[in-house]
C-alpha cells in the first residue's frame, strides 16, 4: 500500500518529464497497485470531481485539486467497504489546513 499527499496530478504533467504523475500511476500499476478512489468511484485520473486540496485561498470555490492518493493491491479493490473524502467544512473551513483526508476501509478478511 502507498498512501499520502503526492502533490501530483496528471493535469500538471509535462511531456518527457520523468516525475510526471502518469509515470507514478504506471509504476504503481507495475507493482500491482491501483488508486482506491479512482477504481472505487469509476473515474479516470484527471477527471476527479471531489477535491482533496483547497489551495492557496482555502475557499470551497477557490483553486481545488485531487492530490491525496491511496494505492492498494489490485486484489483488495473489490473488498473496499468504505471510501471517503473529508468535507471542506470539517477539513478546511476553519482555515487551519488546506487538505481533506482521503480514507478507505477494507474488509479485513482479505488482508
C-alpha positions in Angstrom: 0.0 0.0 0.0 1.2 3.5 -0.8 -0.8 6.5 0.6 -0.4 10.1 1.2 -0.2 13.6 -0.2 1.6 13.2 -3.6 1.4 16.9 -4.5 1.0 15.5 -8.0 -1.7 15.3 -10.6 -1.9 14.4 -14.3 -3.0 17.9 -15.3 0.4 19.1 -14.3 2.3 16.5 -16.3 4.7 17.8 -19.0 5.9 15.8 -22.0 9.2 14.0 -21.2 9.3 14.9 -17.6 10.4 11.8 -15.5 8.4 12.7 -12.4 5.0 13.1 -14.2 2.0 11.7 -12.3 1.2 9.4 -15.2 4.6 7.8 -14.7 3.8 7.3 -11.0 0.5 5.7 -11.9 2.3 3.4 -14.3 4.9 2.5 -11.7 2.2 1.7 -9.2 0.4 -0.5 -11.7 3.6 -2.4 -12.5 3.8 -3.1 -8.8 0.2 -4.4 -8.8 -1.3 -1.3 -7.1 -4.2 0.9 -8.2 -5.8 4.1 -6.8 -8.6 3.1 -4.5 -10.5 6.3 -5.1 -10.3 6.1 -8.8 -11.3 2.5 -9.1 -14.0 2.6 -6.5 -15.6 5.7 -8.0 -15.0 4.7 -11.6 -13.2 7.9 -12.5 -10.0 8.4 -14.5 -7.0 10.2 -13.1 -7.6 13.9 -14.0 -11.4 13.6 -14.0 -11.9 13.7 -10.2 -14.9 15.6 -9.1 -14.1 15.7 -5.4 -11.1 17.7 -4.3 -8.7 16.8 -1.5 -6.9 20.2 -1.5 -8.3 23.7 -1.3 -5.2 25.5 -2.5 -3.9 29.0 -1.7 -7.0 30.8 -0.5 -8.6 27.8 1.3 -12.0 28.6 -0.1 -14.5 26.0 -1.2 -15.0 27.8 -4.5 -11.2 28.6 -4.9 -8.5 26.5 -6.6 -9.0 22.9 -5.8 -7.1 19.7 -6.7 -7.2 16.0 -6.0 -3.6 15.2 -4.8 -4.2 12.7 -2.0 -4.0 9.1 -3.1 -4.3 5.6 -1.6 -2.8 2.9 -3.9 -3.8 -0.6 -2.9 -3.0 -4.1 -4.2 -5.5 -4.6 -7.0 -6.9 -7.7 -5.5 -8.0 -5.7 -2.4 -10.1 -3.2 -4.5 -13.3 -5.4 -4.7 -13.2 -5.6 -0.9 -13.4 -1.8 -0.2 -16.2 -1.3 2.3 -16.0 2.4 2.6 -14.1 5.2 0.8 -14.5 8.8 1.8 -13.0 12.3 1.3 -13.2 14.7 4.2 -15.6 17.6 3.7 -14.4 21.2 3.2 -16.2 22.3 6.3 -14.6 19.7 8.6 -11.2 19.8 7.0 -10.5 23.3 5.8 -13.4 25.5 6.8 -11.7 26.7 10.0 -8.7 27.9 7.9 -6.3 25.5 9.8 -5.4 23.5 6.8 -6.0 23.1 3.1 -6.2 19.3 2.7 -9.1 17.0 3.1 -8.3 13.5 4.2 -8.9 10.5 2.0 -9.7 7.3 3.9 -10.5 3.8 2.9 -11.8 0.8 4.8 -11.2 -2.8 3.5 -12.9 -6.0 4.6 -10.2 -7.3 7.0 -10.7 -10.9 5.9 -8.8 -10.2 2.7 -5.7 -8.7 4.2 
